[in-house]
Amino acid sequence: MKILFNKYEGTGNDFIIVKNPPPVLDHSGSQLVRRLCDRRFGIGADGLMIVEECEGYEFRMSYFNADGSPGNMCGNGARCAAHFAMKNFAGFRDLSFLAGDGPHTAKHLGGDTIEVSVTDVTEVRETPDGILANTGVPHLVVFTDNNENADMVAFGRPLRYSPHYAPEGVNVNLVSVADGRLMVRTYERGVEDETLSCGTGVTASAIAAAITGKIVTNDIMVKARGGILSVRFRLAAGGATDIRLTGPATFVYTGEIEL
């Protein structure tokens, strides 16, 4: 069997996108997802998305991490899935889609730039390690004076697997602030490594920075290792609402792989 796929990246966070129908992938194929995402024996990606028809929406996005585990949301992935849908069947217009954490909207702002909505953050709380916020998936935000030379695997992995965040674990963001801009580095669960960018992590970091007073704006430019993203939101009791994540969603190539 051959699978037709598209390869996308959003600020260096790269994804395989497969469209069902026809039903070439099912939602229980964790072993196949791992094979496709493997950078030596497969296509290579941080994650894989299945884009499917969904009543009441332009599409449904089902996201899988590189290790085959499902994820409720992926901010960079959502922008890429929206660009894929706009490019291939929906047209470059505002649209709505469904992810594991609920409904979202997407806007095309020209070129490769896509804005997607992020689910409301209803609770931001301090832990012994940092600040915990759920932006569709759980993120731990840890502030530091300078994150440039940090070993993110050595720093992030013990926190990702800490009993304090069991059983599902947590994504870990190491964040520094300079001149009103955030620099964010992320260790992602499911990839079990640092990624060049994480959209939900950037969003969680921006909201945590605003709530703790480290920045005084709700429209924030964020530098990830793979590029620049922006986060806009409105602070609400205990969290944030009207959250928008904006950045590039870049088509890389399309291909077929024989299984």
Kinemage of the C-alpha trace (Angstrom):
@kinemage 1
@onewidth
@group {chain A} dominant
@subgroup {mainchain}
@vectorlist {calphas} color= white
{ca met a 1} P 0.000 0.000 0.000
{ca lys a 2} L 1.152 3.505 -0.821
{ca ile a 3} L 0.431 6.549 1.312
{ca leu a 4} L 0.316 10.000 -0.259
{ca phe a 5} L 1.528 12.615 2.205
{ca asn a 6} L 2.407 16.270 2.490
{ca lys a 7} L 5.331 17.584 4.511
{ca tyr a 8} L 4.910 20.916 6.309
{ca glu a 9} L 6.858 22.932 8.845
{ca gly a 10} L 5.959 25.794 11.147
{ca thr a 11} L 9.012 27.634 12.515
{ca gly a 12} L 11.029 24.425 12.227
{ca asn a 13} L 8.426 22.191 13.889
{ca asp a 14} L 7.804 19.679 11.092
{ca phe a 15} L 4.823 17.471 10.320
{ca ile a 16} L 3.485 14.786 8.022
{ca ile a 17} L -0.083 15.462 6.860
{ca val a 18} L -2.240 12.656 5.477
{ca lys a 19} L -5.769 13.243 4.202
{ca asn a 20} L -8.545 10.753 4.895
{ca pro a 21} L -10.592 9.843 2.876
{ca pro a 22} L -9.565 7.605 1.335
{ca pro a 23} L -8.956 5.883 4.688
{ca val a 24} L -5.233 5.137 4.439
{ca leu a 25} L -4.474 5.622 8.146
{ca asp a 26} L -6.536 4.714 11.176
{ca his a 27} L -6.376 6.204 14.654
{ca ser a 28} L -4.868 3.135 16.299
{ca gly a 29} L -1.739 2.937 14.138
{ca ser a 30} L 0.848 4.108 16.671
{ca gln a 31} L 3.507 1.772 15.314
{ca leu a 32} L 2.971 3.081 11.785
{ca val a 33} L 3.095 6.689 13.006
{ca arg a 34} L 6.429 5.998 14.715
{ca arg a 35} L 7.778 4.483 11.510
{ca leu a 36} L 6.656 7.383 9.338
{ca cys a 37} L 8.044 9.998 11.751
{ca asp a 38} L 11.398 8.237 12.151
{ca arg a 39} L 14.117 10.460 10.683
{ca arg a 40} L 16.311 7.543 9.621
{ca phe a 41} L 13.882 4.844 8.522
{ca gly a 42} L 10.826 6.889 7.574
{ca ile a 43} L 9.857 10.316 6.289
{ca gly a 44} L 10.920 12.119 9.446
{ca ala a 45} L 8.815 14.561 11.490
{ca asp a 46} L 7.978 15.811 14.970
{ca gly a 47} L 4.408 14.653 14.482
{ca leu a 48} L 1.726 13.430 12.086
{ca met a 49} L -1.750 14.765 11.388
{ca ile a 50} L -4.731 13.051 9.827
{ca val a 51} L -7.070 15.530 8.132
{ca glu a 52} L -10.618 14.207 7.736
{ca glu a 53} L -14.082 15.388 6.792
{ca cys a 54} L -16.136 16.563 9.760
{ca glu a 55} L -19.761 17.669 9.755
{ca gly a 56} L -20.116 21.318 10.667
{ca tyr a 57} L -16.423 22.072 10.109
{ca glu a 58} L -14.060 22.298 7.163
{ca phe a 59} L -12.033 19.417 8.630
{ca arg a 60} L -11.064 17.448 11.706
{ca met a 61} L -7.400 17.379 12.727
{ca ser a 62} L -6.178 14.292 14.583
{ca tyr a 63} L -2.669 14.811 15.888
{ca phe a 64} L -0.069 12.176 16.784
{ca asn a 65} L 3.334 12.745 18.344
{ca ala a 66} L 6.435 11.195 16.794
{ca asp a 67} L 6.261 8.319 19.294
{ca gly a 68} L 2.748 7.449 18.084
{ca ser a 69} L 0.897 8.839 21.086
{ca pro a 70} L -2.148 11.031 20.374
{ca gly a 71} L -2.191 14.706 21.288
{ca asn a 72} L -5.257 16.877 21.797
{ca met a 73} L -3.722 19.932 20.154
{ca cys a 74} L -0.617 21.212 18.410
{ca gly a 75} L -0.403 24.930 17.676
{ca asn a 76} L 2.173 24.798 14.888
{ca gly a 77} L 0.526 21.671 13.522
{ca ala a 78} L -2.882 23.336 13.490
{ca arg a 79} L -1.562 26.205 11.396
{ca cys a 80} L -0.010 23.731 8.964
{ca ala a 81} L -3.197 21.633 8.766
{ca ala a 82} L -5.228 24.791 8.134
{ca his a 83} L -2.854 25.889 5.348
{ca phe a 84} L -3.050 22.393 3.844
{ca ala a 85} L -6.865 22.530 3.894
{ca met a 86} L -6.948 26.021 2.412
{ca lys a 87} L -4.472 25.084 -0.314
{ca asn a 88} L -6.074 21.790 -1.287
{ca phe a 89} L -9.836 21.940 -0.777
{ca ala a 90} L -11.196 24.773 1.365
{ca gly a 91} L -9.782 27.867 -0.310
{ca phe a 92} L -7.780 30.657 1.350
{ca arg a 93} L -10.516 32.001 3.608
{ca asp a 94} L -11.472 31.951 7.262
{ca leu a 95} L -12.446 28.457 8.342
{ca ser a 96} L -13.248 26.334 11.373
{ca phe a 97} L -11.888 22.917 12.297
{ca leu a 98} L -12.094 20.423 15.109
{ca ala a 99} L -9.126 19.139 17.123
{ca gly a 100} L -8.928 16.818 20.111
{ca asp a 101} L -9.464 19.706 22.532
{ca gly a 102} L -12.473 21.148 20.676
{ca pro a 103} L -13.288 23.650 17.906
{ca his a 104} L -10.831 26.172 16.469
{ca thr a 105} L -10.744 28.848 13.806
{ca ala a 106} L -8.057 29.697 11.273
{ca lys a 107} L -7.363 32.809 9.205
{ca his a 108} L -5.028 33.301 6.259
{ca leu a 109} L -3.092 36.556 6.744
{ca gly a 110} L -1.189 36.417 3.464
{ca gly a 111} L 1.684 34.320 2.161
{ca asp a 112} L 2.371 31.423 4.497
{ca thr a 113} L 1.075 33.255 7.592
{ca ile a 114} L -1.803 31.597 9.414
{ca glu a 115} L -3.569 32.634 12.621
{ca val a 116} L -5.316 29.942 14.673
{ca ser a 117} L -7.390 30.177 17.814
{ca val a 118} L -6.221 28.381 20.947
{ca thr a 119} L -8.610 27.017 23.546
{ca asp a 120} L -9.207 29.208 26.599
{ca val a 121} L -6.752 28.713 29.447
{ca thr a 122} L -8.910 28.323 32.541
{ca glu a 123} L -6.198 27.774 35.131
{ca val a 124} L -2.617 28.922 35.508
{ca arg a 125} L -1.015 27.708 38.700
{ca glu a 126} L 2.356 27.630 40.345
{ca thr a 127} L 4.102 24.336 41.023
{ca pro a 128} L 7.379 23.655 42.837
{ca asp a 129} L 9.084 23.802 39.414
{ca gly a 130} L 7.423 26.685 37.602
{ca ile a 131} L 4.041 27.704 36.207
{ca leu a 132} L 1.612 25.166 34.770
{ca ala a 133} L -0.848 26.063 32.016
{ca asn a 134} L -2.911 23.934 29.647
{ca thr a 135} L -3.165 25.325 26.107
{ca gly a 136} L -4.775 22.194 24.722
{ca val a 137} L -1.901 20.147 26.175
{ca pro a 138} L -0.137 20.705 29.535
{ca his a 139} L 2.912 22.970 29.657
{ca leu a 140} L 5.308 23.793 32.453
{ca val a 141} L 6.863 27.263 32.066
{ca val a 142} L 10.164 27.940 33.834
{ca phe a 143} L 11.688 31.429 33.679
{ca thr a 144} L 15.434 32.003 33.576
{ca asp a 145} L 17.718 34.953 32.889
{ca asn a 146} L 19.248 33.340 29.792
{ca asn a 147} L 18.187 30.097 28.117
{ca glu a 148} L 20.546 30.272 25.133
{ca asn a 149} L 23.110 27.715 26.287
{ca ala a 150} L 20.805 25.400 28.232
{ca asp a 151} L 20.894 21.649 27.647
{ca met a 152} L 17.169 21.225 27.120
{ca val a 153} L 17.197 17.434 27.226
{ca ala a 154} L 19.048 17.375 30.537
{ca phe a 155} L 16.800 20.120 31.894
{ca gly a 156} L 13.454 19.086 30.457
{ca arg a 157} L 13.388 15.302 30.651
{ca pro a 158} L 13.410 14.970 34.469
{ca leu a 159} L 10.545 17.465 34.719
{ca arg a 160} L 8.619 15.837 31.871
{ca tyr a 161} L 8.700 12.532 33.769
{ca ser a 162} L 8.376 14.002 37.272
{ca pro a 163} L 5.808 12.197 39.471
{ca his a 164} L 4.331 15.630 40.141
{ca tyr a 165} L 2.911 15.650 36.577
{ca ala a 166} L 2.089 11.947 36.293
{ca pro a 167} L 0.553 10.067 34.671
{ca glu a 168} L 0.343 12.060 31.432
{ca gly a 169} L 3.550 14.033 31.900
{ca val a 170} L 4.162 17.603 30.819
{ca asn a 171} L 5.890 19.636 28.121
{ca val a 172} L 8.686 21.820 29.499
{ca asn a 173} L 9.434 25.386 28.379
{ca leu a 174} L 12.525 27.307 29.470
{ca val a 175} L 11.824 31.005 28.937
{ca ser a 176} L 13.876 34.188 29.113
{ca val a 177} L 12.586 37.757 28.675
{ca ala a 178} L 14.419 40.679 27.084
{ca asp a 179} L 13.079 43.980 25.720
{ca gly a 180} L 9.478 42.813 25.931
{ca arg a 181} L 10.138 39.714 23.822
{ca leu a 182} L 10.178 36.126 24.969
{ca met a 183} L 12.771 33.541 23.992
{ca val a 184} L 11.270 30.082 24.399
{ca arg a 185} L 12.884 26.674 24.199
{ca thr a 186} L 10.756 23.549 24.580
{ca tyr a 187} L 11.242 19.919 25.475
{ca glu a 188} L 8.232 18.117 24.012
{ca arg a 189} L 6.715 14.960 25.384
{ca gly a 190} L 5.966 12.481 22.602
{ca val a 191} L 9.036 13.689 20.728
{ca glu a 192} L 11.186 13.253 23.865
{ca asp a 193} L 13.612 15.896 22.696
{ca glu a 194} L 13.862 19.613 22.160
{ca thr a 195} L 11.966 20.816 19.106
{ca leu a 196} L 12.807 23.960 17.167
{ca ser a 197} L 9.434 25.430 18.087
{ca cys a 198} L 6.229 24.534 19.936
{ca gly a 199} L 3.118 26.608 19.305
{ca thr a 200} L 1.177 25.582 22.414
{ca gly a 201} L 4.366 26.027 24.471
{ca val a 202} L 4.950 29.523 23.102
{ca thr a 203} L 1.311 30.338 23.933
{ca ala a 204} L 1.574 29.002 27.478
{ca ser a 205} L 4.821 30.916 27.993
{ca ala a 206} L 3.322 34.202 26.799
{ca ile a 207} L 0.294 33.878 29.079
{ca ala a 208} L 2.463 32.911 32.053
{ca ala a 209} L 4.718 35.911 31.417
{ca ala a 210} L 1.747 38.280 31.324
{ca ile a 211} L 0.125 36.856 34.456
{ca thr a 212} L 3.380 37.102 36.426
{ca gly a 213} L 4.045 40.664 35.231
{ca lys a 214} L 7.215 39.857 33.303
{ca ile a 215} L 5.664 41.554 30.288
{ca val a 216} L 2.959 44.228 30.206
{ca thr a 217} L 1.324 43.566 26.853
{ca asn a 218} L -1.127 40.967 25.599
{ca asp a 219} L 0.219 40.966 22.039
{ca ile a 220} L 3.604 39.300 22.308
{ca met a 221} L 6.372 38.471 19.857
{ca val a 222} L 8.077 35.216 20.745
{ca lys a 223} L 11.362 33.890 19.432
{ca ala a 224} L 11.698 30.125 19.164
{ca arg a 225} L 14.804 28.429 17.834
{ca gly a 226} L 13.065 27.922 14.487
{ca gly a 227} L 11.595 31.386 14.031
{ca ile a 228} L 9.211 34.057 15.266
{ca leu a 229} L 5.624 33.574 16.429
{ca ser a 230} L 3.125 36.004 17.916
{ca val a 231} L 0.538 35.395 20.607
{ca arg a 232} L -2.460 37.622 21.297
{ca phe a 233} L -4.943 37.088 24.138
{ca arg a 234} L -7.091 38.672 26.825
{ca leu a 235} L -6.344 37.916 30.447
{ca ala a 236} L -9.285 36.506 32.385
{ca ala a 237} L -9.804 35.261 35.919
{ca gly a 238} L -7.153 32.620 36.482
{ca gly a 239} L -6.140 32.372 32.842
{ca ala a 240} L -6.747 33.820 29.382
{ca thr a 241} L -9.337 33.903 26.621
{ca asp a 242} L -9.576 35.045 22.977
{ca ile a 243} L -6.164 33.473 22.361
{ca arg a 244} L -4.655 33.656 18.875
{ca leu a 245} L -1.369 32.140 17.689
{ca thr a 246} L 0.112 33.530 14.466
{ca gly a 247} L 3.074 32.386 12.416
{ca pro a 248} L 4.237 30.690 9.241
{ca ala a 249} L 2.888 27.386 7.955
{ca thr a 250} L 5.172 26.329 5.137
{ca phe a 251} L 4.585 23.591 2.582
{ca val a 252} L 7.809 21.631 2.055
{ca tyr a 253} L 6.997 18.817 -0.373
{ca thr a 254} L 4.542 16.070 -1.245
{ca gly a 255} L 5.395 12.428 -1.834
{ca glu a 256} L 4.410 8.790 -1.627
{ca ile a 257} L 5.753 6.137 0.695
{ca glu a 258} L 5.360 2.396 0.162
{ca leu a 259} L 4.340 0.470 3.271
